[in-house]
Amino acid sequence: MAKLNLTALEFKDECLVFLDQTKLPLIEEYVKTDSYERIAGAIERLEIRGAPAIGVAAAYGLALSLKGKTDSLKETFETARKRLASTRPTAVNLFYALNEISVAFEAATVFTPTDNTATAGNEVYSCLINKASEINQQDIEKCEAMALNGLEIFKAKTTVLTHCNTGALATSGNGTAFNVIKRGFENGLVEFVYADETRPLFQGSRLTAFELSRNHIPFAINTDSTAAFLMQKKKIDLVIVGADRIALNGDTANKIGTYNLAVLCSFHNIPFYIAAPETTVDRSCPDGSQIKIELRGKGELTCFNDARITSDEYEVYSPAFDVTPSSLISGIITDKKLYKPPYNF
């Protein structure tokens, strides 16, 4: 039976429970695990996706690596940390969460006996789970703060276009850009949403449409290549998307196809907004040229749902993200405020 409220993930009965997003919208299947390796695999396969949700899942995964461990705590922890860090190179929330858990681990093991007793192992594990839960709760609160701050971008009844998925499925709360749209709709400021299908994995047509339907927000799915035509016909008032990494100067990495939208918005004089928590800002990254872009396997283009749609012999170029220059961004909505250009985080 389908749940009334979407939950991308939650910590329950000493396990991470997550919704397998590769099977949506046709099947709602939850996976329960206490294996960091299973969580790492889920992040790689996009069963768990969305920068904030990836961070929360990784935090729990790293903490769970010490569940029941009584010896070799540091070795086990480092192995798990490296494995989780290798899953998705672009989403900075992943590395933020792993760093937070690592700091908690160092603090918790300062007074751990060298013989690593069972009692000491349990205490360290509990400390890390508490820190992961704190990261989880902070994400929920940041989602609501973003939604409130984002109301400022709506000046009248608005038709919005969005790309990829940025709702409850992408976070442990109610979403980033999607939650801004949702709050706008609840306040009578959003009347219709166009959802890019978001090739190659259709996060828009499978996931965003799923969430729009659940929230009773009027919408239509469109191919990514239809966005320009919609703008030409003056059917779009603004575009809002999420982010996986934001550089100090405001350059933003997001799902491939985002840069296309920003260029189109600039040409058609349509506001283009980013919504992401402050933790998505990479303060070690001066500009977008320094953002590492993940390349995905060819199977995501040559197949869909295990059905081959073109020859596997063909070469494929499949970046998961692109970078939108800050000069094309009208505003960046975070849990702290709505930033306007020029950006200087």
HELIX and SHEET records of a PDB file:
HELIX    1   1 GLN A   21  LYS A   23  5                                   3    
HELIX    2   2 TYR A   36  GLU A   44  1                                   9    
HELIX    3   3 ALA A   51  LEU A   64  1                                  14    
HELIX    4   4 LEU A   73  ALA A   85  1                                  13    
HELIX    5   5 VAL A   92  ALA A  108  1                                  17    
HELIX    6   6 ALA A  118  GLY A  150  1                                  33    
HELIX    7   7 LEU A  151  ILE A  153  5                                   3    
HELIX    8   8 ALA A  168  ALA A  170  5                                   3    
HELIX    9   9 ALA A  177  GLU A  186  1                                  10    
HELIX   10  10 GLN A  203  GLN A  203  1                                   1    
HELIX   11  11 GLY A  204  THR A  208  3                                   5    
HELIX   12  12 ALA A  209  ARG A  214  1                                   6    
HELIX   13  13 ASP A  224  THR A  226  5                                   3    
HELIX   14  14 ALA A  227  GLN A  232  1                                   6    
HELIX   15  15 THR A  258  HIS A  268  1                                  11    
HELIX   16  16 GLU A  278  THR A  280  5                                   3    
HELIX   17  17 GLY A  288  GLN A  290  5                                   3    
HELIX   18  18 GLY A  299  THR A  302  1                                   4    
HELIX   19  19 SER A  326  LEU A  328  5                                   3    
SHEET    1   A 3 LEU A   9  LYS A  12  0                                        
SHEET    2   A 3 CYS A  15  LEU A  19 -1                                        
SHEET    3   A 3 TYR A  30  THR A  33 -1                                        
SHEET    1   B 7 PHE A 219  ASN A 222  0                                        
SHEET    2   B 7 VAL A 190  ASP A 196  1                                        
SHEET    3   B 7 THR A 158  THR A 162  1                                        
SHEET    4   B 7 LEU A 238  VAL A 241  1                                        
SHEET    5   B 7 PHE A 272  ALA A 275  1                                        
SHEET    6   B 7 GLY A 331  ILE A 333  1                                        
SHEET    7   B 7 LEU A 338  TYR A 339 -1                                        
SHEET    1   C 3 ARG A 245  ILE A 246  0                                        
SHEET    2   C 3 THR A 252  LYS A 255 -1                                        
SHEET    3   C 3 PHE A 321  THR A 324 -1                                        
SHEET    1   D 2 CYS A 303  PHE A 304  0                                        
SHEET    2   D 2 ALA A 307  ARG A 308 -1                                        
END                                                                             
